[in-house]
Amino acid sequence: MNRLVTASGELELTRFPHRPQDPLRAWDAADEYLLRHLDETGGPRGVPVVLGDRWGALTTALADRRPVQISDSLLGRSATRENLRRAGHDPEETVLLTTRDTPPERVDTLLVRVPKSLALLEDQLHRLRPALHPGTLVVGTGMAKEIHTSTLRLFEEIVGPTRTSLAVRKARLIFATPDPSRTPGPNPWPLSHTLPEDAGAVSGRTVVNHAGVFCADRLDIGTRFLLAHLPVRPDASRVVDLGCGNGVLGLAAALTHPDAEIVCTDESHQAVASAEDTFRANGMADRAVFTAADALGAVAPGSADLILNNPPFHSHQATTDATAWRMFQEARGALAPGGELWVVGNRHLGYHVKLRRVFGNCSTVAGNPKFVLLRAVRRRR
């Protein structure tokens, strides 16, 4: 937990799930810079819409203005609720939308926390553009290393004339003036592509990627490696694609386990929508359950026979194994006795150490100079 000093007082903020020893803060200099700018210039106009607020710092600081938050992250929205409650606000009085929800019809102030994904920024600016008008205040914020020429070009092309501030504590602001005469063209998202012929069970199948989901136009090499060694459990009644992304692993499991229920789960709403659309594009939408959840929060304990996992090792710009660690711990609880967790990851991440700590066992199924495929089993009592 850490304190963000604002013009209206100090806020105790935390990420979600909260870990007392977590060294990563729930806010940074970019959030501070934007809040200070608003305070110095008279505040937002009307009801502010906050796009991409990572852990709710901006939404909590502006809670008295009843902001509308738009976020792709279920964890980020959960953190926002906790931080609002901790600051003395009722979370139910703040509108928390996902990136898949219909945006507000009119936006007088749009505050944009620049995301790591340029594609997600492009998609969301396209979706929000009809709600902007010449008097809309549009301010973006991010660390200087997150704001590139391509970032500014998107604001310029989709919103209107754009400029940046000077850097303060390695953070910058982006100012865009809505121009109704702009003709940016249609929103290019989602994208679709056909999987290559060496993709195992899913060769030649169609993949749909909504903006912000990893590897939008190709099969990522970690998933390709797992597909080459895909486990088949004829007795499996439930198979989970944990951190499903665009659902390729879940689709492969559905094709190789025709009698099993498939669960595709991810904390990203864009990812869950991608997985569902991937299944639908292949005529298999009725074969899986698609759910946005924190790790395996939507899977009943002891109900899974096989879990497939290609865990992320970044949280926004920070490199961390916290997400993988939580996934492994929850996987053990979700597996039935004798159930298996299969994990693919970069060799240098050392996931085998964590898996042995959680499961008491871990074996290497396959490896190459970059990746390793690991198998852990929930032991029978």
C-alpha positions in Angstrom: 0.0 0.0 0.0 1.2 3.5 -0.7 0.1 7.1 -0.5 -0.6 9.4 -3.4 -0.6 13.1 -2.4 -3.3 15.1 -4.2 -4.7 18.6 -3.9 -7.6 17.2 -1.8 -5.5 15.1 0.5 -3.6 11.8 0.7 -4.9 8.6 -0.8 -3.9 5.1 0.3 -3.8 3.1 -2.9 -3.1 -0.6 -3.6 -2.9 -2.9 -6.5 -5.2 -6.0 -6.7 -4.8 -8.5 -5.3 -3.1 -6.7 -2.5 0.2 -8.2 -1.3 1.8 -6.5 1.7 5.3 -7.0 0.4 4.6 -5.9 -3.2 7.2 -3.4 -4.2 5.2 -2.1 -7.1 3.1 1.0 -6.5 -0.5 1.6 -7.6 0.3 4.9 -9.2 3.3 6.7 -10.7 4.6 10.1 -11.8 2.3 10.2 -14.9 -0.8 10.0 -12.7 0.6 12.7 -10.4 1.4 14.9 -13.4 -2.1 14.7 -14.8 -3.9 15.3 -11.5 -1.6 18.3 -10.8 -2.4 19.7 -14.3 -6.1 19.4 -13.7 -5.9 21.1 -10.3 -3.8 24.0 -11.8 -6.2 24.5 -14.8 -9.6 24.4 -13.1 -10.3 20.7 -13.1 -12.2 18.5 -15.6 -15.2 19.7 -17.6 -18.4 17.9 -16.7 -18.2 14.2 -15.9 -14.7 13.0 -16.6 -14.2 9.8 -18.6 -11.0 8.0 -17.5 -9.6 5.5 -20.0 -7.0 3.0 -19.1 -6.7 3.9 -15.4 -4.4 1.1 -14.3 -5.2 0.6 -10.6 -7.8 3.3 -10.1 -5.5 6.1 -8.9 -7.1 8.7 -11.3 -10.6 7.5 -10.7 -10.2 7.5 -6.9 -8.6 11.0 -6.9 -11.5 12.3 -9.0 -14.3 10.4 -7.2 -16.1 13.6 -6.1 -16.7 14.3 -9.8 -18.4 10.9 -10.3 -16.1 9.8 -13.1 -16.7 7.0 -15.7 -13.8 4.6 -15.9 -13.2 2.4 -19.0 -10.8 -0.4 -18.4 -9.8 -3.7 -20.1 -8.4 -5.2 -16.8 -10.7 -7.0 -14.3 -7.8 -6.7 -11.8 -7.6 -2.9 -12.4 -11.4 -2.5 -11.8 -11.2 -4.6 -8.6 -8.3 -2.4 -7.4 -10.4 0.7 -8.2 -13.3 -0.6 -6.1 -11.0 -1.3 -3.2 -9.3 2.1 -3.5 -12.6 4.0 -3.7 -13.9 2.2 -0.6 -10.7 2.9 1.3 -11.0 6.6 0.4 -14.5 6.7 1.8 -16.5 6.5 -1.5 -19.2 4.1 -2.5 -17.8 2.1 -5.5 -21.4 1.7 -6.7 -21.6 5.4 -7.3 -18.8 5.2 -9.9 -19.5 3.9 -13.3 -16.9 1.2 -14.1 -17.1 0.1 -17.8 -15.1 -2.5 -19.6 -13.5 -1.9 -23.0 -16.3 -4.1 -24.5 -19.1 -2.0 -23.1 -20.8 0.8 -25.0 -19.0 4.1 -24.2 -20.9 7.2 -23.1 -22.8 9.1 -25.8 -21.2 12.4 -24.8 -17.7 13.1 -23.3 -16.8 16.5 -22.0 -13.5 15.4 -20.5 -11.5 12.5 -21.7 -8.4 11.5 -19.6 -6.3 8.8 -21.2 -3.7 6.8 -19.3 -1.6 5.7 -22.4 -1.6 1.9 -22.5 1.3 -0.4 -23.3 -0.6 -1.6 -26.3 -0.8 0.9 -29.2 -3.5 -1.2 -30.8 -5.7 -0.9 -27.7 -5.3 2.9 -27.7 -6.3 3.0 -31.4 -9.4 0.8 -30.8 -10.6 2.9 -27.8 -10.0 6.3 -29.5 -12.0 5.1 -32.4 -14.8 3.9 -30.1 -14.9 7.1 -28.2 -14.5 9.5 -31.1 -18.2 9.9 -31.8 -18.8 11.1 -28.2 -16.2 13.9 -28.5 -17.1 17.4 -29.5 -15.0 20.6 -30.2 -15.3 21.6 -26.5 -14.1 18.3 -25.1 -11.0 18.4 -23.0 -8.7 15.6 -24.0 -5.6 14.9 -21.9 -3.4 11.9 -22.0 -0.6 10.9 -19.6 2.2 8.4 -19.5 5.8 8.0 -18.7 8.0 9.5 -21.4 9.2 6.0 -22.4 5.6 5.0 -23.1 4.8 7.9 -25.4 6.2 7.5 -28.9 5.7 9.3 -32.2 3.2 6.6 -33.1 1.2 7.4 -30.0 0.9 11.0 -30.9 0.1 10.1 -34.5 -2.9 8.2 -33.3 -4.2 11.1 -31.2 -3.6 13.4 -34.2 -5.3 11.2 -36.8 -8.3 10.0 -34.7 -9.0 13.0 -32.4 -7.4 16.1 -33.8 -4.4 18.5 -33.4 -2.0 17.1 -30.7 0.9 18.4 -28.7 2.9 17.3 -25.7 4.1 18.9 -22.5 7.6 19.1 -21.2 8.7 16.0 -19.3 8.4 16.2 -15.5 9.9 13.4 -13.4 10.1 11.4 -16.7 6.3 11.8 -17.3 4.6 13.7 -20.1 1.1 14.9 -20.9 -0.6 14.8 -24.3 -3.1 17.5 -25.3 -5.5 16.8 -28.2 -8.2 19.1 -29.6 -11.1 17.3 -31.1 -11.6 18.1 -34.8 -15.0 16.8 -36.2 -13.6 17.2 -39.7 -11.1 14.5 -39.2 -11.7 11.4 -41.3 -9.6 8.6 -39.6 -11.4 5.8 -41.4 -13.0 2.8 -39.8 -11.8 1.0 -36.7 -9.5 -1.7 -38.0 -10.1 -4.0 -35.0 -10.6 -6.9 -34.5 -8.1 -8.6 -36.8 -8.3 -12.2 -38.1 -5.7 -14.6 -39.4 -5.3 -18.2 -40.3 -3.1 -20.5 -38.3 -0.1 -22.1 -40.2 -0.1 -25.7 -41.2 2.4 -26.6 -38.5 0.2 -25.5 -35.7 -0.8 -29.1 -34.7 -4.5 -29.6 -33.8 -5.5 -26.0 -34.9 -3.6 -25.9 -38.2 -5.6 -23.9 -40.7 -8.0 -22.6 -38.1 -9.1 -19.0 -37.9 -8.0 -16.8 -35.0 -9.7 -13.5 -34.0 -7.8 -10.9 -32.0 -9.4 -7.8 -30.5 -7.1 -4.9 -29.8 -4.6 -5.2 -27.0 -4.4 -9.0 -27.1 -0.9 -10.5 -27.5 0.2 -11.5 -31.1 -2.7 -10.0 -33.1 -1.5 -11.2 -36.5 0.5 -14.4 -35.9 0.9 -17.4 -33.7 3.2 -16.6 -30.8 6.2 -18.9 -30.5 5.5 -19.9 -26.9 2.0 -21.1 -27.8 3.4 -22.8 -30.9 5.8 -24.7 -28.7 3.0 -26.0 -26.4 0.9 -26.9 -29.4 3.7 -29.1 -30.7 3.5 -31.1 -27.4 -0.2 -30.7 -26.6 -1.3 -33.1 -23.9 -4.3 -35.3 -24.4 -6.3 -36.6 -21.4 -9.1 -38.9 -22.8 -10.6 -39.0 -19.3 -10.7 -35.2 -18.9 -14.1 -33.8 -18.2 -12.9 -30.2 -17.8 -9.9 -28.5 -19.5 -9.0 -24.9 -18.7 -7.1 -22.4 -20.9 -5.8 -20.2 -18.1 -4.8 -16.7 -19.3 -6.5 -17.6 -22.6 -5.6 -14.6 -24.8 -7.2 -15.3 -28.2 -8.2 -18.8 -27.2 -5.8 -20.8 -29.4 -4.9 -23.3 -26.7 -8.5 -23.7 -25.6 -9.5 -24.3 -29.2 -6.8 -27.0 -29.5 -8.1 -28.6 -26.3 -11.7 -28.6 -27.6 -10.6 -30.3 -30.8 -8.5 -33.0 -29.0 -11.0 -33.5 -26.1 -14.4 -33.6 -27.8 -16.2 -34.8 -24.7 -14.7 -32.3 -22.2 -16.0 -28.9 -21.1 -13.5 -26.2 -22.1 -13.1 -23.1 -19.9 -11.4 -20.0 -21.4 -10.5 -17.5 -18.7 -8.5 -14.3 -18.6 -8.4 -11.1 -16.6 -8.5 -9.1 -19.9 -12.0 -8.4 -21.3 -10.5 -8.0 -24.8 -8.9 -11.4 -24.5 -12.1 -13.1 -23.4 -13.9 -11.5 -26.3 -11.1 -12.7 -28.6 -11.3 -16.3 -27.4 -15.1 -16.4 -27.8 -14.9 -14.9 -31.3 -12.1 -17.4 -32.2 -14.4 -20.3 -31.2 -17.3 -18.8 -33.1 -15.2 -18.3 -36.2 -14.5 -22.0 -36.2 -18.1 -23.0 -35.5 -17.4 -24.1 -31.9 -18.9 -21.3 -29.8 -21.0 -23.9 -27.9 -17.9 -25.9 -26.8 -16.5 -23.5 -24.2 -17.3 -21.2 -21.3 -15.7 -17.8 -21.6 -15.2 -15.8 -18.5 -13.3 -12.7 -17.3 -11.8 -13.7 -13.9 -8.8 -13.3 -11.6 -6.8 -16.4 -12.4 -9.0 -19.3 -11.7 -11.6 -17.5 -9.6 -14.4 -18.7 -11.9 -13.4 -22.4 -11.7 -14.8 -24.6 -8.9 -12.1 -26.1 -6.6 -11.0 -29.6 -7.6 -13.0 -29.6 -10.8 -10.4 -29.3 -13.5 -8.5 -32.3 -15.0 -6.1 -30.3 -17.2 -5.0 -26.7 -17.2 -3.0 -25.2 -20.0 -1.0 -22.0 -19.2 1.3 -19.6 -21.0 1.6 -17.0 -18.2 2.5 -13.3 -18.7 5.6 -12.0 -17.0 4.8 -8.2 -17.3 2.4 -6.0 -15.4 2.2 -2.9 -17.7 5.8 -1.9 -17.9 7.1 -3.8 -14.9 8.6 -7.3 -15.2 7.2 -9.5 -12.5 6.4 -13.1 -11.8 3.6 -12.2 -9.4 0.9 -13.1 -11.9 2.4 -16.5 -12.7 2.9 -17.3 -9.0 -0.8 -16.6 -8.4 -1.8 -18.7 -11.4 0.2 -21.7 -10.2 -1.2 -21.5 -6.7 -4.8 -21.2 -7.9 -4.2 -24.0 -10.4 -3.4 -26.4 -7.7 -6.6 -25.6 -5.9 -8.7 -25.9 -9.1 -7.3 -29.3 -10.2 -8.8 -32.6 -9.2 -6.5 -35.1 -7.6 -4.3 -36.4 -10.4 -5.0 -33.3 -12.5 -2.2 -31.7 -14.5 -1.0 -28.2 -15.0 1.1 -27.7 -18.2 3.1 -24.4 -18.4 5.1 -23.0 -21.2 7.5 -20.2 -20.5 10.8 -18.6 -21.3 13.6 -20.8 -19.9 15.2 -18.0 -17.9 12.1 -17.4 -15.8 12.7 -20.5 -13.7 9.1 -21.5 -13.3 10.1 -25.1 -12.3 11.3 -23.8 -8.9 7.9 -22.2 -8.2 5.9 -25.2 -9.5 7.9 -27.5 -7.2 7.1 -25.2 -4.2 3.4 -25.2 -5.0 2.9 -28.8 -6.2 5.8 -30.6 -4.7 6.7 -31.9 -8.1 7.5 -30.7 -11.6 8.8 -32.4 -14.7 10.2 -31.1 -17.9 8.2 -32.3 -21.0 10.2 -30.5 -23.7 12.6 -27.7 -24.1 14.6 -25.7 -26.7 17.1 -22.8 -26.3 14.3 -20.3 -25.6 11.3 -22.2 -24.1 10.6 -25.0 -21.6 7.4 -26.9 -21.2 6.7 -28.0 -17.7 4.1 -30.4 -16.1 3.0 -30.4 -12.5 0.5 -32.9 -11.0 -1.8 -32.4 -8.1 -1.0 -35.5 -6.1 -3.7 -37.9 -4.9 -4.0 -38.1 -1.2 
